[in-house]
Every structure is written in C-alpha cells, then in structure tokens.
Amino acid sequence: MKTKILKTEKEYNEACERVYLLMNSSENAIEPNSPEGEEMDLLSLLIEKYEQENYRMEAPSPIEAIRFRMEQMNLKQADVAPLFGGKTRVSEVLNGRRALTLKMIILLNRYLGIPLESLISGNKEVKLDPEKKKKLLHVSSIKDYLSNGRATVI
C-alpha cells in the first residue's frame, strides 16, 4: 500500500485493514524501527488525523463521565457521597437536579481521576450572552484559536 494523506473513506478503511494485517501477521512483536514498524507508525498517524477531521466526538456530559468512572471502579452512590457533600447531594447531581460545584469538580478529579475537561466541557448550560460572544469573536487570536478546532463555541 502506498502511504499518503487519507482523503476518502475507502483510503481510510484500507489503511485500517493494513494496520490490522501488520499487527496480526507475525507471531513476534513488530520492532519499532523495522520497515513494518515504521509503516504501522505512519499509518497510525494518518488514521488518527483522518478520524480527528471526520469523526469528531462530543465530550461526555459531566454526569456521564462520573457514572462511567463509578462503573469502572465498581462504586455506588454511597461510596462517592463524601465527594459531593452527602448522599442526598450526590443523588441530586447524578439526576441533573443540582449542578457540580467547583469543589466537587476538584474532588472528583483528585480522588476518582476524572479529567477536569470531562467535568466542565460537557456543561452546555454555561453560555456567554450573544453580545459579549460577538465582541469576543472579533479578537483575532481568539478567533484563530477557535477556528483551529481546539475548542467548541456554544
């Protein structure tokens, strides 16, 4: 397979198939500096670039992130209640009746290892009023930052 920038779904699928074949074709591990290792590294980068451009994933909501971590760690609401300030409060947060506080976010990050970005970025309730948003988007450095797809404007 000739390696090049992936532009179509067909090229993407072919690259994925090639990586799969490379990974499963040998009984021994592929050495990083071998021709196969170099090809797999290059294809992996091309695949990742294609996926970032074509399969953008929304960040989970903070509640989804918390529930996911609780499931991973086999935790019950009572187990994490101290991070929220009590059993009632954890129930309110997980059922969407109460917003996370800054203290809760810090404790969830510190004790459960939930990334801060997962705890704050999915919160679509926090918005900038339209007039302030318009003013902010006229600042060239902010406009450039947002146009590179590094952040989502709500």
N, CA, C and O of each residue as an XYZ file, in Angstrom:
616
protein
N       0.839     -1.178      0.000
C       0.000      0.000      0.000
C       0.887      1.244      0.000
O       1.831      1.349      0.782
N       0.571      2.172     -0.877
C       1.296      3.436     -0.931
C       0.743      4.351      0.156
O      -0.460      4.605      0.202
N       1.620      4.846      1.034
C       1.158      5.713      2.115
C       1.052      7.150      1.629
O       1.964      7.693      1.003
N      -0.091      7.744      1.939
C      -0.363      9.130      1.572
C      -1.454      9.650      2.489
O      -2.068      8.879      3.227
N      -1.696     10.928      2.448
C      -2.753     11.533      3.258
C      -4.080     10.872      2.887
O      -4.410     10.735      1.709
N      -4.831     10.467      3.902
C      -6.113      9.798      3.674
C      -7.193     10.847      3.433
O      -7.430     11.724      4.265
N      -7.838     10.736      2.281
C      -8.844     11.734      1.917
C     -10.239     11.146      1.767
O     -11.226     11.882      1.805
N     -10.334      9.847      1.600
C     -11.640      9.227      1.405
C     -11.856      8.117      2.426
O     -10.912      7.628      3.047
N     -13.107      7.736      2.583
C     -13.453      6.645      3.487
C     -12.800      5.344      3.025
O     -12.379      4.526      3.843
N     -12.720      5.165      1.717
C     -12.091      3.954      1.160
C     -10.613      3.887      1.550
O     -10.129      2.840      1.979
N      -9.901      4.998      1.402
C      -8.488      5.032      1.777
C      -8.321      4.798      3.278
O      -7.392      4.117      3.712
N      -9.219      5.362      4.049
C      -9.191      5.167      5.497
C      -9.372      3.689      5.848
O      -8.620      3.145      6.657
N     -10.361      3.044      5.245
C     -10.614      1.625      5.511
C      -9.430      0.760      5.096
O      -9.075     -0.188      5.796
N      -8.822      1.082      3.962
C      -7.652      0.322      3.502
C      -6.485      0.469      4.480
O      -5.777     -0.499      4.755
N      -6.291      1.667      4.996
C      -5.216      1.895      5.966
C      -5.486      1.118      7.254
O      -4.572      0.528      7.830
N      -6.734      1.119      7.701
C      -7.096      0.362      8.909
C      -6.858     -1.130      8.700
O      -6.332     -1.808      9.583
N      -7.243     -1.637      7.538
C      -7.019     -3.052      7.223
C      -5.530     -3.382      7.215
O      -5.121     -4.431      7.713
N      -4.723     -2.492      6.654
C      -3.281     -2.720      6.599
C      -2.676     -2.761      8.003
O      -1.845     -3.623      8.291
N      -3.073     -1.856      8.863
C      -2.580     -1.858     10.243
C      -2.996     -3.155     10.929
O      -2.197     -3.772     11.633
N      -4.236     -3.563     10.725
C      -4.729     -4.814     11.316
C      -3.887     -5.987     10.831
O      -3.495     -6.844     11.624
N      -3.611     -6.027      9.533
C      -2.787     -7.113      8.991
C      -1.380     -7.095      9.573
O      -0.840     -8.145      9.923
N      -0.789     -5.922      9.677
C       0.550     -5.817     10.250
C       0.568     -6.298     11.708
O       1.500     -6.981     12.133
N      -0.451     -5.939     12.450
C      -0.499     -6.312     13.862
C      -0.701     -7.812     14.054
O      -0.222     -8.382     15.034
N      -1.398     -8.444     13.137
C      -1.746     -9.852     13.296
C      -0.985    -10.792     12.364
O      -1.263    -11.991     12.345
N      -0.038    -10.278     11.597
C       0.640    -11.115     10.605
C       1.834    -11.879     11.153
O       2.298    -12.832     10.527
N       2.322    -11.484     12.278
C       3.544    -12.080     12.792
C       3.330    -12.618     14.199
O       2.569    -12.059     14.990
N       4.024    -13.722     14.495
C       3.963    -14.279     15.849
C       4.788    -13.430     16.805
O       4.489    -13.358     17.997
N       5.828    -12.790     16.281
C       6.691    -11.942     17.093
C       6.215    -10.490     17.014
O       5.573    -10.082     16.046
N       6.535     -9.746     18.024
C       6.183     -8.326     18.027
C       6.957     -7.602     16.934
O       8.101     -7.943     16.632
N       6.320     -6.607     16.354
C       6.982     -5.807     15.324
C       7.925     -4.836     16.003
O       7.531     -4.116     16.920
N       9.160     -4.815     15.559
C      10.161     -3.909     16.115
C       9.869     -2.484     15.655
O       9.537     -2.279     14.488
N       9.984     -1.496     16.540
C       9.653     -0.113     16.189
C      10.439      0.449     15.001
O       9.872      1.201     14.208
N      11.692      0.119     14.854
C      12.498      0.694     13.775
C      12.557     -0.180     12.528
O      13.280      0.138     11.584
N      11.813     -1.265     12.515
C      11.773     -2.122     11.332
C      10.895     -1.460     10.268
O      10.121     -0.559     10.590
N      11.000     -1.886      9.021
C      10.126     -1.317      7.974
C       8.632     -1.461      8.322
O       7.840     -0.550      8.082
N       8.268     -2.613      8.887
C       6.862     -2.820      9.269
C       6.462     -1.887     10.411
O       5.356     -1.346     10.424
N       7.371     -1.705     11.367
C       7.101     -0.809     12.490
C       6.944      0.629     12.031
O       6.054      1.343     12.493
N       7.808      1.051     11.125
C       7.721      2.415     10.579
C       6.419      2.600      9.804
O       5.762      3.634      9.921
N       6.050      1.594      9.012
C       4.810      1.676      8.231
C       3.600      1.762      9.170
O       2.682      2.549      8.937
N       3.608      0.953     10.226
C       2.493      0.964     11.162
C       2.404      2.311     11.888
O       1.305      2.827     12.091
N       3.541      2.885     12.277
C       3.534      4.200     12.922
C       2.965      5.267     12.000
O       2.131      6.074     12.411
N       3.414      5.266     10.766
C       2.956      6.257      9.794
C       1.461      6.099      9.517
O       0.722      7.084      9.505
N       1.022      4.873      9.296
C      -0.401      4.644      9.031
C      -1.250      5.034     10.240
O      -2.343      5.578     10.081
N      -0.758      4.760     11.437
C      -1.499      5.122     12.649
C      -1.697      6.629     12.742
O      -2.774      7.098     13.112
N      -0.657      7.386     12.405
C      -0.767      8.845     12.413
C      -1.767      9.334     11.371
O      -2.563     10.236     11.635
N      -1.718      8.734     10.191
C      -2.646      9.124      9.126
C      -4.085      8.782      9.496
O      -5.004      9.558      9.232
N      -4.271      7.624     10.104
C      -5.609      7.206     10.540
C      -6.123      8.149     11.617
O      -7.277      8.576     11.571
N      -5.274      8.476     12.585
C      -5.675      9.386     13.659
C      -6.068     10.752     13.099
O      -7.066     11.333     13.527
N      -5.295     11.264     12.151
C      -5.605     12.560     11.537
C      -6.957     12.503     10.821
O      -7.773     13.415     10.958
N      -7.190     11.441     10.066
C      -8.454     11.298      9.345
C      -9.626     11.239     10.328
O     -10.657     11.874     10.109
N      -9.463     10.479     11.405
C     -10.540     10.343     12.388
C     -10.831     11.669     13.083
O     -11.992     12.002     13.323
N      -9.790     12.426     13.406
C      -9.995     13.725     14.054
C     -10.757     14.678     13.148
O     -11.572     15.470     13.620
N     -10.496     14.605     11.864
C     -11.152     15.501     10.918
C     -12.563     15.051     10.546
O     -13.414     15.880     10.224
N     -12.815     13.739     10.590
C     -14.079     13.221     10.072
C     -14.997     12.582     11.102
O     -16.182     12.386     10.831
N     -14.483     12.260     12.255
C     -15.298     11.601     13.280
C     -15.153     12.321     14.608
O     -14.752     11.723     15.606
N     -15.475     13.586     14.621
C     -15.365     14.369     15.861
C     -16.327     13.802     16.893
O     -17.507     13.576     16.623
N     -15.788     13.584     18.071
C     -16.604     13.053     19.152
C     -16.887     14.146     20.162
O     -16.001     14.906     20.552
N     -18.121     14.206     20.570
C     -18.513     15.141     21.613
C     -17.963     14.638     22.940
O     -17.927     13.434     23.191
N     -17.546     15.543     23.765
C     -17.128     15.168     25.108
C     -18.358     14.679     25.864
O     -19.460     15.185     25.652
N     -18.174     13.706     26.737
C     -19.339     13.253     27.505
C     -19.800     14.358     28.446
O     -19.035     15.254     28.802
N     -21.045     14.275     28.833
C     -21.514     15.236     29.837
C     -20.802     14.901     31.146
O     -20.354     13.770     31.337
N     -20.697     15.869     32.039
C     -20.060     15.577     33.327
C     -20.726     14.404     34.058
O     -20.043     13.596     34.688
N     -22.034     14.314     33.974
C     -22.752     13.222     34.652
C     -22.387     11.880     34.028
O     -22.182     10.900     34.743
N     -22.304     11.829     32.685
C     -21.892     10.589     32.016
C     -20.479     10.193     32.425
O     -20.194      9.014     32.640
N     -19.594     11.187     32.531
C     -18.214     10.911     32.928
C     -18.156     10.356     34.354
O     -17.404      9.420     34.626
N     -18.937     10.922     35.250
C     -18.959     10.455     36.638
C     -19.525      9.036     36.703
O     -18.948      8.157     37.343
N     -20.653      8.825     36.037
C     -21.268      7.485     36.042
C     -20.332      6.434     35.441
O     -20.239      5.315     35.945
N     -19.647      6.802     34.368
C     -18.712      5.876     33.724
C     -17.595      5.494     34.687
O     -17.259      4.316     34.809
N     -17.009      6.494     35.381
C     -15.917      6.206     36.318
C     -16.420      5.369     37.492
O     -15.726      4.469     37.966
N     -17.627      5.673     37.954
C     -18.187      4.884     39.054
C     -18.354      3.428     38.630
O     -18.070      2.514     39.403
N     -18.814      3.220     37.404
C     -18.973      1.860     36.889
C     -17.619      1.174     36.761
O     -17.476      0.010     37.137
N     -16.624      1.884     36.234
C     -15.277      1.321     36.093
C     -14.708      0.882     37.433
O     -14.059     -0.159     37.536
N     -14.960      1.695     38.463
C     -14.382      1.436     39.777
C     -15.332      0.647     40.688
O     -15.035      0.413     41.860
N     -16.480      0.242     40.128
C     -17.481     -0.527     40.867
C     -17.910      0.212     42.145
O     -17.930     -0.358     43.236
N     -18.249      1.491     41.976
C     -18.639      2.336     43.104
C     -20.143      2.570     43.120
O     -20.790      2.630     42.074
N     -20.677      2.699     44.309
C     -22.084      3.054     44.489
C     -22.152      4.531     44.866
O     -21.140      5.146     45.202
N     -23.356      5.088     44.805
C     -23.528      6.499     45.176
C     -23.047      6.752     46.594
O     -22.444      7.788     46.874
N     -23.308      5.815     47.482
C     -22.887      5.993     48.879
C     -21.361      6.064     48.991
O     -20.834      6.733     49.879
N     -20.651      5.373     48.089
C     -19.187      5.386     48.127
C     -18.616      6.752     47.781
O     -17.593      7.155     48.334
N     -19.269      7.464     46.872
C     -18.752      8.759     46.423
C     -19.430      9.953     47.105
O     -19.096     11.104     46.822
N     -20.366      9.682     47.987
C     -21.104     10.752     48.670
C     -20.197     11.778     49.344
O     -20.507     12.968     49.293
N     -19.081     11.373     49.978
C     -18.225     12.392     50.608
C     -17.670     13.423     49.616
O     -17.371     14.552     50.006
N     -17.530     13.050     48.348
C     -17.019     13.984     47.343
C     -18.052     15.038     46.968
O     -17.709     16.099     46.445
N     -19.314     14.739     47.238
C     -20.408     15.631     46.864
C     -20.997     16.382     48.047
O     -21.739     17.348     47.867
N     -20.670     15.942     49.251
C     -21.220     16.583     50.434
C     -22.397     15.840     51.022
O     -23.160     16.415     51.798
N     -22.564     14.577     50.675
C     -23.626     13.776     51.272
C     -24.397     12.964     50.253
O     -24.297     13.191     49.047
N     -25.175     12.006     50.763
C     -25.937     11.089     49.900
C     -27.017     11.813     49.092
O     -27.243     11.501     47.923
N     -27.665     12.762     49.716
C     -28.730     13.498     49.025
C     -28.148     14.310     47.874
O     -28.699     14.333     46.774
N     -27.041     14.968     48.138
C     -26.428     15.824     47.122
C     -25.923     15.012     45.929
O     -26.089     15.441     44.787
N     -25.311     13.850     46.167
C     -24.826     13.029     45.055
C     -26.004     12.581     44.194
O     -25.901     12.542     42.968
N     -27.110     12.248     44.827
C     -28.306     11.853     44.084
C     -28.826     13.010     43.234
O     -29.201     12.818     42.077
N     -28.847     14.195     43.807
C     -29.321     15.371     43.074
C     -28.428     15.662     41.862
O     -28.928     15.972     40.781
N     -27.126     15.563     42.045
C     -26.196     15.826     40.938
C     -26.362     14.781     39.839
O     -26.490     15.130     38.666
N     -26.359     13.506     40.211
C     -26.435     12.441     39.208
C     -27.782     12.388     38.495
O     -27.895     11.803     37.418
N     -28.797     12.994     39.092
C     -30.106     13.058     38.432
C     -30.358     14.403     37.757
O     -31.463     14.666     37.284
N     -29.333     15.253     37.713
C     -29.435     16.513     36.986
C     -30.209     17.610     37.684
O     -30.564     18.606     37.055
N     -30.475     17.454     38.956
C     -31.228     18.481     39.679
C     -30.322     19.507     40.343
O     -30.802     20.542     40.806
N     -29.034     19.243     40.397
C     -28.085     20.163     41.020
C     -26.817     20.173     40.166
O     -26.366     19.132     39.689
N     -26.260     21.351     39.987
C     -25.020     21.480     39.206
C     -23.811     21.119     40.070
O     -23.854     21.220     41.297
N     -22.747     20.701     39.414
C     -21.494     20.457     40.118
C     -20.911     21.780     40.586
O     -20.973     22.782     39.874
N     -20.351     21.780     41.773
C     -19.651     22.967     42.265
C     -18.168     22.817     41.926
O     -17.712     21.730     41.572
N     -17.442     23.887     42.033
C     -16.007     23.839     41.784
C     -15.333     22.851     42.736
O     -14.443     22.104     42.329
N     -15.753     22.847     43.993
C     -15.181     21.914     44.968
C     -15.437     20.462     44.549
O     -14.530     19.633     44.625
N     -16.651     20.145     44.112
C     -16.972     18.783     43.665
C     -16.090     18.391     42.486
O     -15.562     17.280     42.442
N     -15.933     19.302     41.533
C     -15.130     19.035     40.343
C     -13.692     18.711     40.737
O     -13.111     17.749     40.235
N     -13.126     19.503     41.624
C     -11.747     19.281     42.068
C     -11.624     17.938     42.781
O     -10.679     17.190     42.531
N     -12.564     17.626     43.663
C     -12.507     16.366     44.404
C     -12.701     15.160     43.490
O     -12.029     14.143     43.661
N     -13.607     15.260     42.528
C     -13.816     14.160     41.576
C     -12.562     13.915     40.741
O     -12.216     12.772     40.441
N     -11.893     14.992     40.375
C     -10.639     14.863     39.635
C      -9.564     14.237     40.515
O      -8.867     13.316     40.088
N      -9.434     14.725     41.719
C      -8.364     14.296     42.622
C      -8.542     12.851     43.097
O      -7.572     12.093     43.122
N      -9.758     12.458     43.472
C      -9.968     11.147     44.080
C     -10.428     10.056     43.115
O     -10.200      8.872     43.365
N     -11.070     10.442     42.021
C     -11.509      9.435     41.054
C     -10.752      9.523     39.736
O     -10.909      8.662     38.870
N      -9.940     10.550     39.580
C      -9.137     10.686     38.374
C      -9.943     11.054     37.135
O      -9.498     10.813     36.014
N     -11.110     11.630     37.324
C     -11.915     12.062     36.175
C     -11.268     13.330     35.631
O     -11.076     14.289     36.379
N     -10.926     13.351     34.340
C     -10.282     14.545     33.785
C     -11.130     15.800     33.984
O     -12.352     15.775     33.836
N     -10.459     16.881     34.319
C     -11.171     18.149     34.526
C     -11.979     18.531     33.294
O     -13.098     19.030     33.404
N     -11.407     18.297     32.131
C     -12.114     18.650     30.890
C     -13.450     17.923     30.785
O     -14.432     18.501     30.319
N     -13.498     16.670     31.212
C     -14.750     15.913     31.169
C     -15.775     16.465     32.147
O     -16.980     16.375     31.911
N     -15.300     17.029     33.230
C     -16.217     17.548     34.246
C     -16.735     18.937     33.917
O     -17.749     19.362     34.472
N     -16.058     19.655     33.022
C     -16.511     21.018     32.725
C     -16.937     21.226     31.279
O     -17.844     22.020     31.029
N     -16.323     20.549     30.321
C     -16.586     20.876     28.915
C     -17.959     20.438     28.428
O     -18.507     21.041     27.505
N     -18.512     19.416     29.020
C     -19.808     18.944     28.566
C     -20.968     19.750     29.090
O     -22.118     19.473     28.748
N     -20.691     20.748     29.916
C     -21.756     21.542     30.527
C     -22.250     22.599     29.548
O     -21.672     23.681     29.445
N     -23.316     22.279     28.837
C     -23.854     23.164     27.813
C     -24.750     24.261     28.405
O     -25.253     25.114     27.673
N     -24.945     24.238     29.717
C     -25.768     25.253     30.365
C     -25.009     26.561     30.544
O     -25.624     27.618     30.682
N     -23.678     26.501     30.543
C     -22.867     27.700     30.727
C     -22.672     28.348     29.362
O     -22.027     27.777     28.483
N     -23.226     29.533     29.189
C     -23.146     30.217     27.897
C     -22.790     31.678     28.100
O     -23.044     32.260     29.155
N     -22.203     32.250     27.077
C     -21.877     33.669     27.061
C     -23.026     34.387     26.361
O     -23.543     33.891     25.360
N     -23.426     35.531     26.867
C     -24.539     36.206     26.208
C     -24.105     36.644     24.804
O     -22.935     36.963     24.594
N     -25.030     36.663     23.848
C     -24.708     36.881     22.434
C     -23.869     38.126     22.144
O     -22.969     38.086     21.305
N     -24.155     39.211     22.822
C     -23.409     40.448     22.576
C     -21.948     40.308     23.001
O     -21.051     40.736     22.276
N     -21.706     39.719     24.155
C     -20.336     39.505     24.636
C     -19.611     38.486     23.763
O     -18.415     38.624     23.506
N     -20.336     37.460     23.306
C     -19.757     36.447     22.426
C     -19.294     37.087     21.119
O     -18.196     36.805     20.640
N     -20.131     37.947     20.545
C     -19.806     38.636     19.294
C     -18.547     39.480     19.470
O     -17.664     39.466     18.612
N     -18.463     40.212     20.578
C     -17.305     41.057     20.868
C     -16.043     40.207     21.017
O     -14.979     40.567     20.513
N     -16.169     39.095     21.702
C     -15.037     38.198     21.936
C     -14.522     37.585     20.631
O     -13.316     37.423     20.448
N     -15.437     37.249     19.734
C     -15.056     36.607     18.474
C     -14.406     37.566     17.486
O     -13.902     37.135     16.448
N     -14.409     38.857     17.793
C     -13.714     39.832     16.956
C     -12.231     39.939     17.310
O     -11.464     40.559     16.572
N     -11.822     39.347     18.421
C     -10.411     39.347     18.814
C      -9.706     38.287     17.972
O     -10.043     37.105     18.047
N      -8.729     38.709     17.173
C      -8.124     37.804     16.187
C      -7.499     36.562     16.800
O      -7.664     35.475     16.248
N      -6.792     36.673     17.912
C      -6.144     35.494     18.490
C      -7.177     34.485     18.997
O      -6.961     33.277     18.898
N      -8.286     34.968     19.533
C      -9.345     34.064     19.994
C     -10.028     33.421     18.790
O     -10.311     32.222     18.787
N     -10.285     34.227     17.779
C     -10.917     33.725     16.563
C     -10.052     32.636     15.921
O     -10.570     31.603     15.499
N      -8.722     32.865     15.846
C      -7.791     31.878     15.290
C      -7.798     30.590     16.112
O      -7.824     29.492     15.558
N      -7.776     30.735     17.433
C      -7.782     29.579     18.330
C      -9.018     28.727     18.085
O      -8.915     27.506     17.973
N     -10.171     29.351     18.003
C     -11.422     28.618     17.817
C     -11.546     28.037     16.418
O     -12.146     26.976     16.246
N     -10.999     28.704     15.424
C     -11.110     28.200     14.051
C     -10.244     26.969     13.811
O     -10.481     26.224     12.860
N      -9.244     26.746     14.662
C      -8.393     25.558     14.525
C      -9.034     24.328     15.140
O      -8.407     23.269     15.180
N     -10.270     24.438     15.621
C     -10.987     23.300     16.152
C     -10.524     22.857     17.536
O     -10.819     21.740     17.960
N      -9.804     23.721     18.240
C      -9.299     23.354     19.572
C     -10.381     23.445     20.642
O     -10.265     22.847     21.711
N     -11.426     24.194     20.343
C     -12.490     24.373     21.323
C     -13.807     24.521     20.602
O     -13.850     24.821     19.409
N     -14.873     24.311     21.330
C     -16.208     24.432     20.784
C     -16.883     25.651     21.386
O     -16.883     25.843     22.602
N     -17.458     26.470     20.519
C     -18.177     27.643     20.988
C     -19.645     27.280     21.084
O     -20.248     26.784     20.132
N     -20.203     27.537     22.252
C     -21.631     27.223     22.459
C     -22.403     28.520     22.475
O     -23.624     28.511     22.636
